[in-house]
Each structure stands twice: as C-alpha cells, then as structure tokens.
Amino acid sequence: MSFCKGAVMQNNFLAISQQLLNLSGDILGEVERIDFLTTVNKLYLSLANGSSCLELTEDNSAATIKLLIKSNLAVAYIGQLPTELQPLPLSIWQVNGRVYLYLTRYLSYEYRIYASIQQLLAHQVVQPNNFMMIVDTLKNLQQRNNLPNQEQFDAIIKSCQVRFNLITGGPGTGKTTTVMLLLWALYQLYGSKLKVKICAPTGKAAIRVRDSMSATLNYFKQDVQDGLDVACFTDLMSDSANFGTVHKLLGTQNNSIYFRHNHNKQLDVDVLIVDESSMIGLPLFSKLLDAIDYSKIKHVIFLGDQNQLSSVEEGYVFASLVNLQIEQENCSPKDLLDFMRYRTLASDLRISNRNNAKITTIAAAVLAGDSRLLLHRLAQYDLLKPLIMQELLQSILHNEYGVINYLHSIQQNLTSYSADEVKQLFAQFNQQSNLCATNNGFFRAVNVNQELEKLIKLQFSLKDEWYSGRPIMILQNDYSLDLFNGDIGICMIIDKQIKVLFENGKSFIPEILPKYSLAYAITIHKSQGSEYQSVNVILSKASTSASAMLLSMELLYTAITRAKTVVNIFTDKDVLVRALENKVTRSSGLIAMFGFMGNQIIAAD
C-alpha cells in the first residue's frame, strides 16, 4: 500500500488516514476508529514536516500499540529488527524505552541504510604498502603549505582507512580541497584506473562541485609549493560523465519511479563521492546505498553541512549519521592512523578559510542561537535593512552586483552561444541572488519576481516576454530533456533567435520547456548547493502557522552562508528572533537503530 506525498503536502491527511482505516474493515469499534484516525493522521503530519516516523509518547504508547495491532494493519517489533519486515502498511518499533510508529516502507528505508553502512564498515581496509609514503607526503605538504590543515589531514587519513565516511563542514572549511587531496591519495594507493563517480542531489550542485574541483586543481598546479603530481586527475576531470546528479548516476527511467541501478543491478564504481548530502531525503539515500556493490566498492564519502536545511523530503539522514557515536567494546586504538575509526562516522571540518569576517561571525551567531549577538553584529556591519518593497527592489536592481548591471553586461558583452560565453553568462548571473522563505506572499519569491520584472521592462523599454538575460527556474523534472526541478536557465536572443541556456550546456526554445518560474528571486531551499558573491535575504512575518514553521535557525543559516562577499537581510528584528528560537527537529529511528544494533557494525571477521 503506498500513498502519494503530494497528497500529504496538500494536507489531505485525514482522507489518507481514512483510506488506510477502510482496509481494516469492521474490526474496530466507533471510538477505536476515531482514535486510529487521530494516530495515523499524526503520523502523516509528522512525515509532512520531514520526519521519517512518529515517536509515541510514553503515557499513551501501550494503548496506541494495542489499537494499531488490533486493526490488523500494523506489526510491532521489540528490540532487534528482522531482516525482512512484514508486509503491513504500518510498523511499530520499540527499543530502549522508546516507541516509533512508521509507514513500513520508511522503516525499511532506515533499516537498509543501517544494513548498508554496516556492510561497508564490517571490514577494515587493507592498506597497500605505500600507505605510509602517502601519509608522509601529505605531512610534508602540510609543513610547507599549511595544506591540508590538521582537520583536513585527519579526514583524509580516516577516509583512506574505512569504506564509509562522512565529511561535514560549513562554507569555507575546505571540503573541496579535502576531497581533492583524498582523491590524490586514493589514486596513489590504487592506481590511475580507479573508477570515481562524483554526484550531488541537484544539477546546479553537481556543476558547482565540478567547477570547484577544477579551480582547486588549478591551484594545486600553480600555487602549491613543491606541487603534487596531478596527472592522476586527467581522466576524472576530462569526462563529464563522472559528474552529475544522484538521479542520473542511478539511471532515471521515463514513466517509472524505479532506477536502472539498484540492488539487482549495481553501480560499477570504485570510489563514490556525494556532495551536498544534507539535501538527500530518506528514500533516495536508501536507494543510493542499495545500488552499491559492497564486494567491489573501495570507498564511499558523503559531504555536506549538517547545519543547513535538511531535505524537503522525509528523513534526517545526513545529520543523524554525523551526530552518531559508535562505541565498540574490545577495540582499542592501535596507532595514530587508526584511532578515528572507533569514534564516529563523521569527520568535522570547522576551521574556516574565508576572509570575510562579517559573514563568518554572523553565521556563528545564528548557530549559537544568540539573537542579541546576531542583532549587534548586523547593526555593527549595517546589514539589517527595513522590509519595504520599494527600497528592497531598488537595492536589488542598483547595487554593485545588481540586476541592472547584470543585464547591461549581458547585452553589451555576449554575442554567441559558445561554451565560454555561456559560462560567462552564468558567472554574471551568479554574482547576486535574492532569497525568500517561500514562493507565495507579498515578500515571497513569486511576487518579488513580478515586481522586479515590471521595473526591468520599464528601465529597458522591453515589451516582449523574453529578453536577453531573463532567468527562469525549472519546477518539474523532464527526463527526456535532462532538466530537473531547480535547474536555472537564462534567455539569450542573438539574431532574433530565442534560446534558454543551461549550465550543463543544453539549450532549448521556451515553448518546449517544462513548468518554470522567474528566478531573480528564489526560495532559500532552492539556493542550497549554490554560492553567490552577494545575497539579499528577504524574510517577512509569517501569515500562517505553516509558514511560521519554515522560519527557522537552519533556514537563516543556509541563506546567510550562500554569500561569499556581501549579505543584506531585509526583515524585522522580531522575525529574526523567532527564527533563531525555531530549531528544526525531525523524528527518526536511525540513531536508535545504530545505538541498539550497532555493536555489530565494526565486528570484522
């Protein structure tokens, strides 16, 4: 039995619960039916808010369990989970005094993630004879160039020693540098024919990670004293097929919810690196791990920032795994190169290399939840702006990185659809982004876009819908066009030929595009995986309880850290204070799963 998340997101929870109740027939009495509907409705509300389950309270869990089992729609598990779950719609898991209610498929997803990681970590990597040479090379590089720093060095060594690792860190902490040095080490250990795949949850994030790696590679070539031999990267960087979205890696199929690669047809890859992992929801995370051939894979590394917004889908996977502590009895560290294996699944990068103290200190105040310090810093740097529509629009249009300068530059400097000019086009556009909490409302993305375009057309005397520089965002996946929700396209008109260009090199006439919207302003959720020189954060008072829940510490942190150089926050002080007080919490049994059964996880035979 499956239910559509779209229906859940439309708040049809009671109707969906009723569908489930109808499967039980006449087993339950009138009062019991009401209690059943109430409980299942709470479960769906929890899923809609991003949780993977509903944690039942201690005072009513016994009665609820009894009721759910009586319906013949649920099965209860106490302690150890079986390898195969019973095919009922609902599952109850009791462990260490806590009770979790799941849609069975979500419990299956979490259990498969646990089992997959268990398989990856069950055996320690056997290091080749040249491992110590690699370590010495990195230490010498560190002494001469302060690269890698100690946190990065520890992450690299740990990732070489285990088949599964998480690397978490905020903007500027050097995740890309760490990955490049890690890959260099792996190429030395296993040879240049190593099959490496690098993916991200969105096309935009996938392009950014490839560009970041290319820039880091150039830095290694030009600026690193006694530079590394980077010839090993030639095959990886020269083939665009080595980079892409998670969906593309797994192999999307037209008119199908299933991927080509799964537990029956697994990926042919030696090293898998996944960027922006906090954006990956529970189902996709599980399906990705399912597609890994554990007999062949050498290393799997997930990168991300645990403090950013989690996936819009259900689940809290990356943050749960980062916060997980695995204790292993009868294991003692043998040496420096071995100790991290027994502490945590994650390597934490905290040293920021960004020189912009303003953004760094503001982000730190947000993470600390310190509203007084945040307001003080914003006032000190004059970054808190009044939320007045005309002032907001004029700022977006006319600042150094503003829309007017962007459009002037496009119209004056771009004359062809060549790859170099497309790259220049997106570089110009990505100077500035305007980030809203949601799409709908007076100060939300849709209306800000409309008001901006009115002024733009007036400024440039434009009458037609399409003009050079007009940005749009794709709102639904189109596998036949290789376009995905969140992809940015920019219109160019050369010799009266209208094309919408995308960063992946594809171009289309507007008429064949899937559903899209203007993209001068986008939601903060859609900005994840991107960085801009300048960011305008637009936060208005919540008009509903649902929108109030969106204004969170994670939302504010994500928005601020999209900026490299400049950030301005258009809002009221009380909105900021409320956002800091609202820290997103999601229910998940994943940590409990590792805690209860995880003593097996590193039990190498």
N, C-alpha and C positions, 0 to 999 in steps of 0.2 A: 504493500500500500504506500503510495507516495503522494505528497501534497506539494502544490506549487508555491514557491516562496513569493512570487508576485502577488498571489492572493493574500499571503501573510502580511506583506508590506502594505496592502490596501486595508489592513485592519479588519479583515473578514474572519477574525479568529473564531468567533462563536459558531459561524456557519461551518467552518472546517472541523471544529470540535464535534459538531452535530453529525457530520458525515462519519466521523470515527465512532461516535456513540451508536449510530444506527447499525454498525457491524455487530454490536453485542446482542442485538435482538431484544427480548423481553426479560433478560436475566436480572436487570437492576430494577429496584423499586423507584417510585417517583422522586423521593428525596435523594436517593442514591444517584439517580440520573443527573439531578441538578449539581450535586457535589462532583460528579465525574466531569461534567461540562466545565465547571469552575476550575478544576485542577488542570485539565488539558488546555483550557484557554490560557491559563497562567504559563504553561509550557510554551505555547506558541508566541505569547508576548515576550517571553524570555529569548526565544530564538530570533524574533524580530529585532530585539535590542542587541543582538550579536553574540549571545551566549550559545553554547552547544547543548545545554541541558538546563534543568530547573533543580536547584538544590532545595529539598524539602526541609521544613523546619522540624525541629525535634518534637515539638508538642503535638503535631498532627500527623507525623510521618507514618506511624503504625496504622492508624485508621485509613489513611490515604492508600497505603500499600495494599491493605486488605480489600479496599474497594476496587482498585485497579486490577488486582488479580481475579476478583470475582467476575469482572466484566469479560474475562477470557481474552482480553486484548493486550495484556501485559504479563511479563515474566520477571521474577525477582532473582537477582544473583547476590549472594553473600560472599564477600571476600574475593577469592580467585575467580577471574572470568574464564569461561571456556573458550577454546579456540574458535568454535562455531557458535554464534548466537542463535537462539531460537527465532523462527520467522514470524514473530508477532509484531504489531505496529509499535508497541511501547516496551521499554525495558527499564527496570529499576535496579540500581546498583548500590548496595550497602557495603561500606568499607570504613573501618576505623571510626565508627560512630557517626558517619555522615551518609546521607541518602541522596542519590541523584536520580532524577527522572529524565529519561531520554526518549526521543524518537529512536527506534532501534538502529536505523542507518547511521545516526550520528555517534552512537556508542561504538558501532562498528568502525567508523572512520577513526575515532580516537584510539581504539584498540589496535587498529592496523598501523597507525603511526608509532605507537609504543612498540609493537612487534617488529616493525621495520628498523627502528633505531636499535633495538635490542640485537637484531641480526648484524647490523653494521658495527656495533661495538663489542660483539661477542669475542672477537679475536684481535689481539694486538697486532698492529702492522709490523711485519718483519722488515727491519731496516737494511738496505743494501750496505755494502762495505764502505761506500763513500759518504755515508751519512755524516760522520764527524767532520769530513772535509767541507761539507755544505755548511755545517754549523760554524766552523772556523771562518769560512769566507764571509758569512753574514756578520760575525762578530768583528772582523777586520773592517768591513764596510761600515759598521756601526761606529767604530772608533774614528774613522777618517771623515765620515759624512754625517754623523748623528742620524743615520738612516740604515736600518729601521730603529725607531726608539724601542725602549725595553718592552713596552706593551705589545708593540707590533712583532718584535722578536719572539716573545712568548707565544703569541697567536700562531706564528708561522711554524715554530717547533712543534707545538701541540697538534696543529693540523696535519703535519707530516707523520705524527705518531698514531693518530686514530683515524678511522674511516669516516667518522661523522663529527663535525664541529660546527658551532655557531660563532660568528664574529659580530658583535654588536658595538655600535658607537654612533655618536652624533655627527653632524656635518663638520668637516674639517679635521676629523680624528685620523684620517689616513686609511680608510678601508680599502680604497683602490690601490694605494701603494702597498699595503699589506698583501693583497691578493696577487699583485704582480710579482712581488718578491717570493711569495709562496709558490706561484706557478714556476718561477725560475728554479726554485729548489726542487720542485717535483720533476721538472724536465731533466735536471741533473741526475736525479735519483732513478728515473725510469726510462730516460731516453727521449729523443725528439719526436718520436712517433706516438707519443701519448695522445689519446683521443680526449679532447677537452671540449665541453659544452658550457656556455655561459648564458643564463636566461634571467628574465625578470617578469613580473606579473603583467606589465603593460608594454606596448610598443615604444612609448616615449621613454620609459625607464631603461629598456633594452638598448636603445640608441645612445642614451646618456652614458651607460656603463661602458659601451664600446668606445665612445669618444673619450671618456675619462682614462681608459686603459691606454688608448693611443697617445694621449697627452703625457701620461706617466712614462710610457716607453720612450718618447722623445726626450723627456727629462733625463732618464737613465743614460741615453746616448750622449747627451750634450753636457750635462752638468754634474754628474756623479764622478767624483774623483776616483781614478783607477776603476773606471766604469765596468759594469758587468758585461759579459758576453751575452748580448740579447738576440743573437741569431736564432735561438731556440723558439722565439715568438713568431717567426716569419709565417709559418703555416697557419697558426691560430689567427693572426690578425689579418691575413690576406684573404680569408674565406669568410664572407658574411654569414654563411650557413652555420657557423659556430656560435653565432649570437642570435637571440630572438626572444620571443615571449615563451612563457611556460606552456601555453596552449599550442604554439607552433612546434615546440620541442616534442610534446606528447602526440601531436598529429590530430588536428581537428578534422572532422568529417562532416560534409554537408548533410543537413537534415538529420543529425544524430547527436545525442548527448554523450556518446562514448568516444574515447580517443583511440587512435590506432595502436598506441603503445600502452600496455597495461601489464598485469601480472602474467598474462599468457604470451605476450609479445613485447619483450623488454628492450630498453634502450641499449644501444651499442656505444657505450661511453666508459672511459676510464676515470675521468675526473669531472664532477658536476658542480658548478658554482651557481648559486641562485641569489640574485641581488634583490633588495627591497622586499625581504621576506615577510616583514610585518604586514604587508598588504595581501598576503595569500591566505584565503579562508580555509576552513577545515576540510571541506570536500576536495579542493584542488591540492592541498598539501598532502592529503592521504593518497590521492591518485598519482601524484608525482613520485612518492616513495614506493608505491606499488609497482611502478614501471622500472624500478632499478633492479638490475641483475646482481644480487649480492655475492654471487660466486665470482664475478668479474670486476665489479667496481672497486677502485682503489681508494678514492676519497670523495666525500660529499660535504660541501661547505655552504651554509646558509648565511647570508649577510643581511644586516638590517639595523634599525634603530628601534629598540624596544619602547622608547618613549613616544614614538609617533603614533598616529591613529592606526588602529587595527583595521583589518579587512572590513569592507562593507558587508561581506558575507558572514555567516555564523563562524564562530571559532576565535580562539585566542592562542593560537598555536605557538608562534614565534616567541611572544613574551613569556608564555608558560614554560617553554623549554629553556629560555635564557635564565629564568628565575629558579629553575630546578636545581636542587643539590642532590647528587647521588653519593651515598655513603656505601662503601664496600668493606665489609669486615674481612679480615685475613689478607688484606692487601696493604702493603706498606711501600711508600715511595723508594725506589732503588737509587735514583740519582736525579740530578737537576733536569735532565731531559725527559723524565718520566713522571714527575710529581703532579703535573696538572691533570693528568688522566683521571685521577681519583677524586677530584674536587667538584667539577661542574661540567656541564655540556658546553658552556659558552666561554669565549674569550672576550673580555670587555676592553674596548679602546676608549679612554677618557681624556687623553691629552689632545687638546685642540690646536691645530696648526694655523688656524685662521688668525689673521692680524686684526680683524675688525672687532675691537673690544666691545663696541656698543651692542652688536647682535649677540655676542657671546655672553655678556653679563645679563642681558635681558632674558635670553633663553634660560640661563641658570636660575634667575629669579622665578621664572614660570615653573621650572621643575621643582624648585623648593616650595612652591605654593605660597610664596611670601608676597602678598598683594601690596603691602606697604613699601617693600624694596622695589617691586616692579614699577609702581607709580612714581617713586622717587627717581628711578633710572630714566623712565620715559620723560619725565619733566626735565631732568638734567640734560638730556640729549634733544629735547624738543621734538619728540617723536609721536606724542599723543595729539591727535587732531580732532577738531569737532566734527560730528557726523551731520553735516549739512550738504544736501545733494549738490548744489551749485558749486560749492567750494571743493567738494570731492571730485566732481567732473573736471573742473579747471585744473586741479592738481594732476590728475591722471593724464590730461591732454598736454600740459605745457611744462612739465618738469624735464630735467636733463634727459631722462630715459623715456619721456612721454610719447604718447601716440602720434602727436603731430610731427615730432622729429622722426619717428619711425616711418611714417607714411611718406614724408618728404624724401628721406633717404632711399626708400624703395623705388619711388617714382623717378628719382634722378640717377640712380646708380645701377639698377638691374635692367639688363637688356636682352637676356636669353634665359632658356630653361636648362642651362648646363648644370652639372652636378655642383660645380664650385659656386655658382650664383644661387642655387637652391640652399646650399649650406650657409651662404651669406645672408640670405633671406631669413632663415630661422634664427641665425645668430642675432640679427637685428630685432626680430620679434621677441626673443627671449631676454632682452635687456630688462623688460619690465613685465610684471604680472599683477593682476588685481584680483584678490582672493576674498570670496564671500563665504559665509557659513552655509548657505543653502541656495537653491535656484530661485525660489518664489518668495516675493515680498518686495516692498518698496526699495530697500537697500540690498536686495539679493541679486544674484548674477544676471537673471533674465532682464530685469528692469534696468540695471546699471548698463548692460549692453545696449539696450534700446535707446536710452538717453544719450549714451556716448555716440552712437551712430548718427543720431539726429544732428548733433553738433559737428561731427566729422563731415557729413554731407553738406552742411551749410558752409563750413570752412573751405571745402574744396570744390564747391558748386557741383556736387555729384547728384545725378538723377536716377541712375541705374542701380539695380540691386547689387550687382557685382562690380568691384573695382580693385585695382592692384593693391595688395596689402591686406585685404579683408580676411580676418582669421575666423575659422569655424572649428568646432569640435564635434567629432563623430559620437553619436549617442547610442548606437547599437552595432553589434558585431555583424560583419558581412564577410564570411569566409571566402566567398568567390572572388572578392576584390582584395582580400588580405587587409581589410580595415577593421579596427576594433574600437569598442567603446573607450573614449578618452583620447583617441588619436587627434592631433591638431593638423589641420590643413590650411594653407594660405593661398588666396587667389592671386594670380598674375595674369595680366592682359597684355600681350605682345602681338602687334599687328592684328588687332581685333580678335585674337584667339584667346578665349577664356579657358584657363586651366586652374584646377585646385591642386596644389603641390603638397606632398607629404615628405616627412624626413626620411622615410625608407626609400625614397627615390621614385615612388609611384606618383602618377598624376591622372586626373580624371576631369571630364566635363561635369559641371554641377548637377546636371539632370540625372545622372546615374548614381549619385551618392546616396548612401543610407541616411536615415534621420540625423540631422545635425542642428547645432545652435551656434550663435555668435560666440566668440571666445576672447574678446577683450577682457572680460571678467569671467572667471571660472570659480567653481567651488574649491574649498581647501582640500577636500577629499581628492578631487581630480588633479591637484597640484603635486601629490606625492610622487616621488621619483624624479622630480624636476627641480632645477635651481635657476634663479634669476639674479641679475645684478641688483635690481630694485623691486621691492614688493610693497604693495599697498594692501593692508589687511582691513577689511570692512566688516564690522560686527555691529549689528543692530539689536535692540531689545527683542527678546523672544515674544512672539504673539500667541503661541500655544505651548502647552506643556511638552509636546513632542520636540518642538524647535528649541525649547529651553534645555532639553537633554543633550542636544547637539553642541551647545556652547560648553566646552569642557577644557580642562587643562591641556589634554592631548591635542585638541583642535588648535588652540592658541600656539602651543609649542611647534606644531607642524607648520603652521602658517609663517611664523617668525623665522624658522630655520630654512625656509625656501630662499631667503635673501642672502646674497654674498656681500653686498656693499651697503645698501640702504633699505631700511624698513620704516614705514609710517603706518600707524594704527589709527584708523578712523572709527571712533567709538566713544561711549560714555564710561566714566570710571566705574560705575556700579556694574556695568556689563562685564568688565574685566575681572572685578572681584568675584562675581558669581561664577564666571568661567573657571577661575582658579580653584574655587570651592567644589567644583564638579569634576571629580576624577572618575573616569570611566571604569566600571567594574563589569566583568563578564564571568559567568559561571562556566566552569569546565572541570571535568574529572580527570584531565590529563596528568596534572601534577600528582593527584592521589593515586593514579594508576602506576606511575613510576615509583612513588613512595611505598606502595604496598607490594608490588611485584618486582620492583627494580633491583632487588638484591641478586637477581639473576643476570643483570644486564652486562656485567663485565666478567662473568664467570667463564673464562676461557677454558676450553678443554685441553 
